[in-house]
Amino acid sequence: MWHRVVTCKTCHFWVSWGMAETSSGFTNGPPVGDPYVKTRRNFLVGLASCVFGWGMTTLAGSFLVYDQTRSVGAVGLIVVCISLPSVALASLSISLTRKLGVPKLYVLMIVTGSFAYLLPVLLSLFGHLTTAGLLAFFLLNGISSGLGTPTSSLMRARIAPKGEVTEFNAATTRTASQATLAGILVGGVAYSVLGATWVFVLGGLLWIPLILAVRPMTKEPVVETPEESTRLSDVVATRRSHPEVLAAFRYAAFVFLISGYAVTFPAIASQIGKNPSILSLLQSASVLGGLAVVIAVRKIHGRVSWGRAQRVCFLIAGVAMLALAFVSHRQGHTYWTLTGAVLVIIPIGFALNLDASILNGLIQVGAPAATRTSVLTVFAIIPMVAIPVSQELIGVISDYVSVTAALLVIGIVTMIIIVIPHGAMREGFAIIDDSLTSPTPGLVIETAEGEYVETTIGQIEDQGQPIADQGIGPEVPYRPDIER
């Protein structure tokens, strides 16, 4: 059993197996004027339930698509259907957020996503649950997610205790991580015992607690927000003048392109056996490696430069990817093949999660204050584009050559990235490393006295404040808006 206690001045978050609650053990009762004490507890419980159901659903969906098509490229279309609507509907989602307000749009997003489960349930009952129907289901979820993209982070910021957004983000991240892992594991067993229909029925019903948790907030008046500019030209100009931003962007693209390797999991699992629990073990292994990321970041900080740390991440991922190619090439000895695959996927998941986590922190530090919003917006879109493209390319190689060949290509490319000249990218990471040891413009925290001061990541950690860890790997398909 995984568990974590996140303590702060006004509340305690207990997270265990994806279930989280706000205890009533306040020193002097809940903060005066805090209307969201109960909402936070219900939100975390609802989030765990929702993400648990989504983990079961993605496991069943990817297993069914590969079983029907025997095509790795077809499995990659799942992530395409989930991710690309968020990119295409970004402007519309911002407009809807201003018009409807955060709570109403968030509830609308969850309700439409839950009702989308009726499609695979009905198709399965009548014996017509085809690949086209499954992709249509994931597309509907992607559209509902895309329409409410900004609301997830805005919702958390709204209900978090004053001055404790970091702690609340850490609690939600760990909750989603553990719920995803549990959902993937249970999904394989549920599929084998109950069948596809009940997996989708349960997946849809498990969204209800989250709907009930935030529904009372829909009665609140819409908060007017000022117009903000997020022009693409601002990002282009920033990349040219700030090598640290360019470095983070390029390495993020590399990381998420490599992360597309997970599209081969159904094919590898089918070589071992026909039980969907085999696929759940492979997907769980990639998530399991990400749970150690926060510990690794704290150990690395101050001892190794971030530029060198990310190069080590590529080395680990490259070597492990080549080992996975060797494991996938073996025939027979299914027990040893499964064990070998799990053992090499864990370090891949760890390395990719660690690198993504480092880059996420570095871009927040390196982005100049004048264009911070536009830079972070474009940075968040990178995985939504890179992962679908990567999975389709890997799928083509797997379908027309072999899974082993596809993994060899990824492993070799990953190793090449380590040795090629980096030029401006090395300079960019050097700048970011320096920025972590001196006050960084734009990285501001609120002190106990209510004052706002510039700080660094190192100073935040030295004060004992937790940095939200990334425990959900970029290689596992999920609704990005829920877990962020």
N, C-alpha and C positions, 0 to 999 in steps of 0.2 A: 504494500500500500504506500502510495506517495502522499505526502502531506506537507503543508507549509503553513506557518503562522506569520502573518505580516502585521506587525504592531506599529501603532502610531499614537499620538497624543490623545486623540478623541475616539478612536474606534479600533476594533480588532477584527481582522478578516481571517477566518479559518477556512482553508481550502483543502478538501480531502476527496480524492477520486473525482475531481471535477465538480464536487458540490461545495458551494461557498455560502457562508452566512455571516452577517454582522452580529456579533454577540451583544448582549445587553449589559456587558460588564464595563460600562463607562465609569470612570472614576467619580465624576460628579453628574452623571446622567448625560444624555445626548447634548451636543452643542446647542446653545440657545439660538433659535431662529433657523435651525437646520430642518427643512421639511422633507428631506429625502432619506432619513434613516431606514425606514421600512422599505422604501423603494430600492435602496442599494442591496439590501438582503435579498429581496425578491428578484432583482435584476441578475445577480450572480447565480442564484439557483436556476433561474430561467435560462440564462446563457449556457450553463452546464448541460441542461436538458436538451436545448436546441442543438448545440454543437455535437453532443453525443449522438443524436438522431442523424445529423448530417454525416458523421463519420460512418455510421451504418449504411447510409444511402450511397455514398460514393464508393464504398467497398462493393456493395451489391451491383451498382451500375457498371463499374469498370469490369467486374467479373462477367456480367451478362453480355456486355458489348464484345469482349474478346471471345467469349464462348460462342457467340453467334457469327462473328465475322472472321475470327482467327487473324485479325489485322491489328497490328500495333498502332498504325496510323488512325484507325477508327477510334481506338481508346483515347488517343490524343485529342480528338474532337470534343471530348467531354470538357477539357480545360478551356478549349477555344470557346465553347458555348457559355461557360461560366464567366470567363474573364473579359472577353471583348466588349460585351454590352456596357460594362463599367467605363470603358474608354470612350465608346461612341456616345453615351448618354451623360457624360460629365457635365456639360453646360446645362442640360435640361434639369439634372438633379439639383444643381445649385439654385436654379430658378424656383423649383418646387419647394426647396428648403425655405427660401425666403417667403414664399406665398403661403404654405401650409403650416410652417413651423416645424421644429425638430421632432417633438413627440408624435405629432400626427403622421408625419411622413415616415417615421421609424415604424410605427404600428402598421401603417399601410404596407410598407415593405415586407414586414414579417407575415402579415395576413395573406398577402398575395403569394408569397413564397410557400406558405403552408398549404394553401388551396391548390398549388401546382401539383401537389402529391396525388390529387385525385386522378390525374392523367395516367400515371403508371399503375395505380391501383385498379382502375377500370379496365385498362388494357390487359393487365395480368389476369383479372377475373374472367375475361372473355377469350383468353388465350392468344392475344395479339400483342404481347409486350416485345416488340421488335427493337432493333437498334435505332431506327428512325424515331420511334416513340420515346425511347430513353433520351436521345439527344434533344428532342423537343422539350422534354421535362427539364433537362439541365439548362436549356436556353431560356425557358420561362423563369427559372430561378435566377439566371444571370441578368435578365431584364429587370426583374423586381429588385435585385441587388443593385444594379446600375442606377435605377431611379432614385435610390436612397443612399448613394455612396457616402456623402459627407456626414450623414446623420449618426453613424456609429460613434465616431470620435467625439462629435459634438454632444451626444447624449451622455457619454461617460464624463466629459468635462462638466456637464451641467449638474449631474447628481453626485459628483465626488465631493467629499468634505472640503471645506475651504482650506487651501494651502496643502492639500494632500492628494493632488491629482496623480502624482507619481506612484504613491502607494496603491491607489485604487486601480491604476493601469496595470501595476504588477499583479494584483489579485485577479483581474480579468484575464490577463495573458496566461497566467498559470492555470486558471480554471479551464480556459479553452484548450490548453495543451493537454491536460490530463483527460478532459472529456473526449477529445479527439482520439487519443490513444485507446481509451476504454471503448469508445464507439466502434473503432476499427476491429478490435479484438472480439467484441461481442457480436459485431455484424457478421463475421464469418461463421460463428456458431449458430446465430439466429437464422441465417440463410440456409444452413445445412439442415436444421431441425424444423423450421417453420415454413421455409420457402420465400420466394421473392415478394409475393403479395403482402405478407405480414410485415416484412422488413420495411416496405414503403408505408404501410398503414401506421406502424409505430413511429417511423421517421416523421410523418406529418403531425401526429398527435403530440409528439415531444416538443413541438414549437409552441404549444398552447401556454405553458408556464411563462414564457418570455412575453407573450402577448398580454397576459393578465398582469404581469409585473409593471409594464410601462403604460398600460391603458389609462389609469387614473390621471396621468400627466397630460393627456390630450385635452383636458378641460382648461388647462392653463392658456392664457392669452399668447398670441404669437409675438415673439420678441423681434422688434425691428433691428436689422443689421445694416451697417453701411455698405455701399457698393465697394467691391474690391477688384482690382485689375490683376489678372493672372495671364498676361500676354506671353506667348511663346517667345517673342523677340527678346523679352527680358532675360529668359533662361539662356538663349543663344549668346547674348552679350556677356552674361555672367560666366559662362563656360570659357569664353575666350580670355577673359581678364583674370580668372581665378583657376589656376591649374589644379588646386585641391578639389574643386567641384568637378572638373573634367575627369580627374582620376577616379573619384567615387562613382561617377556615372558609368564610366567604361568598365570598371571592375564589377559593378552591380550587374551590368549586361552580361559579362562573362559568367558570373555566379549563377544567374537564373537560366542562362542558356545550358549550362552544365546540368542544372537541376531537372531538365527535361528527361534525364535518364530514367526517372521513375515510371515513365510510360511503358517501359519494358517489363514491369513487375508481373502483369497478367500472363505474358508469354513465358516468363521464367517459371511462374507458378504452375502453368499448364504442363511444363516439362517434368515437374516433380509429381503432380497428381491432380485429380479433378476436384478435390475438396476445397471450397472457397476459404476455409480457415488457413490454407497455405498462403493465399494472397494476403490475408489479414496479417499474418506474421511478418511478411516482407514489408508491408506498408508501416506496420507498427515499429519495425526496426529503424526505419528512417526517422520516425518521430522520436523514438527513444533517445537517439543520439543528440537531438536538440535540447533535451531536458537538462543536459550538463553545460549548456552554453553560458549561463549566467556565472557559474563557478569559474569557468575558464577565463571569462573576461576579467573577473576580479583578480585572478592569479597572474594574468598577463600584464595588466595595467601597471605601468611604472617599471617593468622589468624588461620588456621587449617592445621595440617600436611597432606601431600598428602596421606599417608597411611590411615589415618582416613577418609579422604574425599572419597577415593575409596570404603571403607567399607560402608559408608553411601549410596553411589551409588548402591551397591548391595542390601542394605536394601530397598531402594525405588523401585528398579526393582523387587525384590522378592515379596513385598507386593502388588504392582500394578499387577504383573503377576497372583497372586492368585485371585485378584479382577477380572481380565480379564477372568479367568477360570469360576468364578461365573456368570459373564455376559453372556459368551458363552453358559452356561448351561440353561439359561432362555429360555422359549418358549413363543411366542406371544409378544405383546406390542413392536412392531418393532421400534417405535420411541424412546422409552426409552432404548431399547437394543442398538441401534445405538449411542445414546447420551452417555450411560454408557461406551461403548467400546471406543469411542473417548476420553473421559475424563481420562480413565486409561491408554490408549496407549501413551498419551502425556508425562506423567512422566516417563514411561518406556523408550521412545525415548530420553528424556532429560538425564536420568541417564546413559544409555549405551553410548550416545554420550560424556557426560562429562567424564566418566571413560576412554573411548578410547582416548579422547583428552589429558587427564592427562598422560596416559601411553605413548602416542606418544611423548609428551614433555620430560617425564622422561627418556625414552630410548635414546633420543638424548643427554641428559645431562650425563647419566650414562655410555653410551658406551665408552670404552677406545679408545683413539686416534689411537692406533696401529691396531685395528680391527674394526674401526667404520664402514667402508663400508660394510664389510661382516655381521656385526651385524644388521645394518639397513636393509640390503637386506633380511635377513631371517625374521626379524620382520615384514616387509611388506608382506611377503608370508603367515603369520599366518592367516589373515582373508580369504584369498583365499582358504585355506584348511579347516579351522574351520567352516565357514558358510555353505559350501555345505554339509559337514559331519553332522553338526547339523540339517540342514533342512531335510535331508533324514531320520535321526533317529526320529525326531519329526513327519515326515510324516508317518513313519511306525506305530508309536503309534496312531496317529490320524486316520489312515485308518483301523487299526485292533481293536482299542478300541474306542476312541472318541477324538475330539478336546479338550474337557474339561479335559480329563485325561492327554493329552500331556502337556497342560498348567499347570496343577497341578504339574506334574513331574518337569517342568522347575522351577516353583516357589519354590518348596520344595528344589530342589538342590541349587538354588540361596541363600536361607536362610541358608542352611547348610554351604555354603562356608564362611558365615560371622562368624560362631561360631567354626569351626574346628581350631585346632592349626596350626599356620602358620610358626613357627620356623624361618628358614633362610629367608623366604619371608618377615617377619616383619623386620628382620635385614637389608635386602636389601632396604626396603623403608626408614628405618632410615638413611641409608647411603645416599640415594638420597635426602632426606629432608635436610641433612647437606650440600650436595653439592650445593643446591640452595641458600645457604647463604654465600658461599665462592667461589672465582674464580674457575671455572671448566676447567681443561685441555681439549682442543679440542673445547670448546664453545668460538669462537673468532668472533669479529666484527671489521669492519673497521671504524676508527674514521674520523672526518672531515679533519684531517691533513694527512690522507692517511696511518696512522699507524694501525697495527693489535694488539689488546689487548685482554686478557682473560676477560670474564665477566660472569654474572649469569643471570638467567631469571628475577630475581627481579630487577637487575640493568637495564635491557633492558626495562622493564615496567616503572620503575621510570623515565627514560629518555623520556617517552611518545611515544616510538616506539610500534606500534601495533603487537601483536602476531597473526598469521593467525589462524582464528577460524575454527573449524570443524562443519559444519552445515548440512552435508549429513550423515544421520545415517547409521551405518553398517548393519542395518536390511533391507534396501531398495536395491533391486538388481539394479546395474548400472555398466557401463563400468568403472572399477577402474582407468584406465589410463587417462581418460578424466577429472575426478574430482580432481585427486591428484595434 
